[in-house]
Amino acid sequence: MPHQKPFYITTAIDYANGEPHFGHALEKIGADAIARFHRQLGERVHFLIGMDEHGQKVAQTAAARGIAPQAFVDGIAAQFRETWDRLGISYDQFIRTTDAAHKSGVRALIKRIAESSPDDFYQKSYEGWYCVGCELFKRENEIVDAKCAIHPTRELQWTVERNWFFRLSKYQGFIERLLRERPEFVQPESRRNEILALLEQGLEDISITRSKLAWAIPFPLPTDEGAEPQGTWVWFDALPNYLTATGYPAKGWKDRWPAQLHVVGKDITRLHCVVWPAMLQAAELPLPERVWAHGFISFGGERFSKSAGVKVSLPETIEQFGPDAFRYFLLREVPFDGDGSFSAERFEAVYTAELANGLGNLASRTIAMVEKYCAGVVPDAAPVSLDGDDAVDLAAARAAMDGSHGYLCHEALAAVARVTDRANLFIQQSQPWVLAKDPGKRAELDGVLAALVRSLARQAAYLAPFMPGKAEALWTQLGAPGTANGMRFSGVESLNPAGWHVSKGEGLFPRPEPRPAA
């Protein structure tokens, strides 16, 4: 049997200067749903996440707390891993840029660029406005009221240094051809258009080292005589994590590279869609297949970020209705190809309407009726119109997540919600409790109950990437064999639950307690 390359999916590695927030969670949950979906499509998946732990901002934060940078990032990494485990993020690998293997891989990549494209690195003095929040020198059009547009609470620093530079301008034509010949390289299209607009301004060479920066990977090329020691710019260290995670340059790295999908935020598309492909081209290495840039999540019109001072507790919000409900709400409510907002009131409203009163009530009623009218054993009955209607929506859910139309988690969940609504309507229209009173309608009753269990089983399988815990609980209550998370989508339509023994467990989505009167 030929070796199957994995579907290699990555997220941006999180910068280790604070605790996880909603923006981090949106990206990880969305990427996890994509990874899980592709596993259920039958693909071999490798899902990478991790931490970006070097740079001036980390060094400053650690110093302000009076601890060594390594001790500081160790604590931050533990917080992130605990959060992702709580949210059921099914990552296969957690990389840290302080890992010895990563650091040696970055040095090897820089040396390879120097050997393959010797004119791409050069040294010169440079001065400009530097944003420690972005770890980037900022152009004039990226500065608003003397502040970085992305980090308006931070003071820009006028920086004068002699650094190593990467000849990014050389790759202007290459990036333009890439986006023309492979339009799917940057998605959604709105993000591709932003990169095209950036290219129209012309690319400038970028400074890729910082002097006097001890908390960094030492730049492996010799500096000019008398020049200060150079630390590798944090992004020239961070971007290669996707490559070094494969073991590069050790034997076997080609088994996974190139990545099929980078999932990143829209604020770092320039780095992933311009700088990163230019680095790889300079090193004569294959490019990733696709970059998917999601938008931002806001609260009351303000973007979630530490620097913006928006304070909403992620742990408390997760615990309100549990991690699966939180996963569902974020991916249902925030378009994965655009921006969205969060409010506690909206979270409760969606939870109550779609999960407690929708799916949870459907499962509870169906299982109770199978127990009451069929002694808990699902009857054998032929498909009905409900099955065919469900198939249309489940095909739409699959198309929203398999990459053929991008990665639209919100559209997939909308399709599954239609299946839930249809099944609840089917109960009201067929009225099994009325059929049960007429012995002559036994076959019709069996047909209704079997159709409802089939629909619930299909919903469990398609919700598994989004709500892995609750989907598994539903699957178990239905008495289905194996696991919901292990159910291949190719076998969902042929599921026949005849003979399954249902068992009513705890309510999947308990209704929230009424809010006390003001």
Secondary structure, 3 states (H helix, E strand, C coil): CCCCCCEEEEECCEECCCCCCHHHHHHHHHHHHHHHHHHHCCCCEEEEEEEECCCHHHHHHHHHHCCCHHHHHHHHHHHHHHHHHHCCCCCCEEEECCCHHHHHHHHHHHHHHHHHCHHHEEEEEEEEEEECCCCEECCHHHEECCEECCCCCCCCEEEEEEEEEECHHHHHHHHHHHHHHCHHHEECHHHHHHHHHHHHCCCCCEECEEECCCCCCECCCCCCCCCCCEEECHHHHHCCHHHHCCCCCCCCHHHCCCCCEEEEEHHHHHHHHHHHHHHHHHCCCCCCCCEEEECCEEECCEECCCCCCCCCCHHHHHHHHCHHHHHHHHHHHCCCCCCEEECHHHHHHHHHHHHHHHHHHHHHHHHHHHHHHHCCECCCCCCCHHHHHHHHHHHHHHHHHCECCECCHHHHHHHHHHHHHHHHHHHHHHCHHHHCCCHHHHHHHHHHHHHHHHHHHHHHHHHCCCCHHHHHHHHHHCCCCCCCCCCCHHHCCCCCCCCCECCCCCCCCCCCCCCCCC
